[in-house]
Amino acid sequence: MSIKIKTFATLSCTLALSFGFATAALAAGANAITVKDAWVRWLPNNLPAAGYVTLVNASDKPVDLVDISSNDYGDAMLHQTVSNGSTQKMVMVDKLTVPAHGQVAIAPGGYHVMLEDAKHKVAPGDTVHLTLKFSDGETLDTPFAVKSPAQTK
Ligand SMILES: [Cu+2]
């Protein structure tokens, strides 16, 4: 049983590596968008994790975040937490506009990147990578620091 699981994990890591090279080759040229404060709130028991990052636009045109993917997770989706009186729900977000010479924070209480179906064991202290795609053609392969809930209080 444990041997089967180990084999599967090794295969997933190999696949993730080969996709990673393809992604890195796409990122080139002068970038309008830079990122800061990229981190993931990790939860135990394979619960979905949440990714947070601040996007900074140095250009004089608005740029949209249009796609997020990850070699470390099967699913990476931009969600917004919406309050409905006393209850909260998450809604899917197709794109997020970073204003010209401005920034937008994907931060607790507002937006989060929902990360599900981890492809290998992820633990606090690790670094995972999310690939952020923008409307100007820019692709950023971004390292996110994985933190435990206790580290983020
Ligand atoms: Cu969510």
Residues whose N, C-alpha, C, O or C-beta is under 5 A from the ligand:
A	BS01	CU	H79 M90 M114
